[in-house]
Amino acid sequence: MDTRERARTTARLLVSLARAGDFAGVSRIVRLLTEPSVPQRDRLRQVMAELLTAAATMVVRQTGGLGPNTAIVLDLRRADGSTVDIDDLRPEVRAIVRALLAQVHEHKADVDTQIEFAMHGAADGLADGVSLVLLWTVSAMAWCEENDEPAPGWLGATAA
C-alpha cells in the first residue's frame, strides 16, 4: 500500500468513526497522529491533505462550482452563532482554515504552505485543526447524501 492509500485509509477511518459518533476513537487516532515523531507527522500531513481535498471538492459542489469571477469564503461561527475573527483562532487552526480556502480555489502551493504552518504548531492546536477538517468533511458528506450528490469515491458511503 502506497503512502497516499495509507493516508486515505486513515482518513476514511476517521470519517467513519466521526459519522458513527465514536469521538473517543477519533480522539485516540488524532492523538497518535499529532505525536511529535517524524513518521506520524508525515502521515498526518498526508491525511490532512486528503481530507482537505475531499472537503474542498464537496464544498465546490455545494456552491455550484467555481466560475471566473467566483470566490468562496468561510463564515466562521461559534456554537452560539456568534462570529469568529480568523485572527482570533489558534495559529494551527487558522492555517487549516486558510488551507481549505486555498484548496477550494485550487492554489496548491498555498495549501502546502498552510499545512506546513499547521504542522509546526503545538500538538493541541494541530489536533483542533485536524478535528475541524474532519468536521468539514463529515458535514459535506452529509450534504452530499441529502442532495443526491456524490462524495469522493475513496471516502466510501454514497461515494461515486
JOPEKA-V682675 format. One line per field, one symbol per residue. phi: phi as a letter, one per 30 degrees, with the letter a starting at -180 (. if undefined). A space follows every 10 residues. Layout:
phi->???
//
This chain:
phi->.ddddddddd dddedddddd iddddeeddd dddcdddeed ddddeddddd ddddddeddd ddcijccdcc bcbccdbded jddbdeddde eddedddddd dddechcedd eeddddeddc cdeddddddd dddddedddd dddeddchcd ceeddjehdb
//
